[in-house]
Amino acid sequence: MSLSEARYHDLVDGVQEAVEDVFDDSSLDVDLENSGGVLTVRFDNGSQLILSRQPALRQLWVAARSGGFHFDYDQNSQLWLCDASGERLGELLMRVTQEQGGEALEFDEL
């Protein structure tokens, strides 16, 4: 069963808000910009983490220094899972935040 467009946008909005909240509550020095459905996290070392929506595919794309990752929403687990590795979005975000920002943040709900 495919996600409706409205449900898809609600889910991505929720993910982006949760990611912003984690960074806001952390001690990391980052700049957050959410514009046009794209959340950009800029670390103090100049690297970026970008979460963008791909509505035609109903995917969430993540661009990090280590590469690009495509996530599909799994309705059974209610989690975003990488289409190549099966990695949970929260696990990937924790890993790339450690790599790029030097601190492992907890993205438990993702």
LINQUIMO-V526100 format. One record per pair of residues at least 24 apart in sequence whose C-alpha atoms are under 10 Angstrom apart, sorted by sequence separation. I is the first residue (numbers start at 0). J is the second residue. D is the distance in whole Angstrom. If there is no record, write none. Layout:
# LINQUIMO-V526100
((I/J/D) (I/J/D))
This chain:
# LINQUIMO-V526100
((12/36/8) (14/38/10) (15/39/10) (37/61/10) (58/82/9) (11/36/9) (12/37/10) (11/37/10) (12/38/10) (61/88/9) (8/36/9) (63/91/10) (59/88/9) (63/92/9) (65/94/10) (66/95/10) (80/109/9) (61/91/9) (65/95/8) (78/108/9) (79/109/7) (61/92/9) (64/95/8) (77/108/10) (78/109/6) (18/50/9) (63/95/7) (77/109/9) (62/95/10) (63/96/9) (65/98/9) (64/98/9) (65/99/9) (15/50/8) (63/98/10) (64/99/7) (14/50/9) (15/51/9) (63/99/8) (15/52/10) (11/50/9) (11/51/9) (12/52/9) (11/52/7) (11/53/10) (11/54/10) (8/52/8) (48/92/9) (7/52/9) (8/53/10) (14/59/9) (7/53/10) (8/54/8) (11/57/10) (7/54/8) (11/58/9) (48/95/8) (11/59/7) (47/95/10) (48/96/8) (5/54/10) (8/57/9) (10/59/10) (47/96/10) (4/54/7) (7/57/6) (3/54/10) (4/55/9) (6/57/10) (7/58/8) (48/99/8) (7/59/9) (47/99/8) (4/57/8) (46/99/7) (47/100/10) (3/57/9) (42/96/9) (45/99/9) (46/100/8) (2/57/7) (44/99/8) (45/100/10) (1/57/8) (40/96/10) (43/99/9) (44/100/8) (42/99/7) (43/100/8) (41/99/10) (42/100/6) (41/100/9) (42/101/10) (11/72/10) (10/72/9) (7/72/9) (14/79/9) (10/77/10) (10/78/10) (11/79/10) (10/79/9) (27/96/10) (2/72/8) (1/72/10) (2/73/10) (18/89/9) (29/100/9) (2/74/9) (28/100/8) (1/74/9) (27/100/7) (0/74/9) (14/88/9) (18/92/9) (22/96/10) (27/101/9) (14/89/10) (27/102/7) (26/102/9) (27/103/10) (25/102/9) (27/104/9) (25/103/10) (26/104/10) (25/104/8) (24/104/10) (25/105/10) (22/104/8) (21/104/7) (22/105/10) (21/105/7) (22/106/10) (21/106/7) (20/106/10) (21/107/10) (18/105/10) (18/106/7) (17/106/8) (17/107/10) (18/108/10) (17/108/8) (18/109/9) (17/109/8) (14/108/9) (14/109/7) (13/109/10))
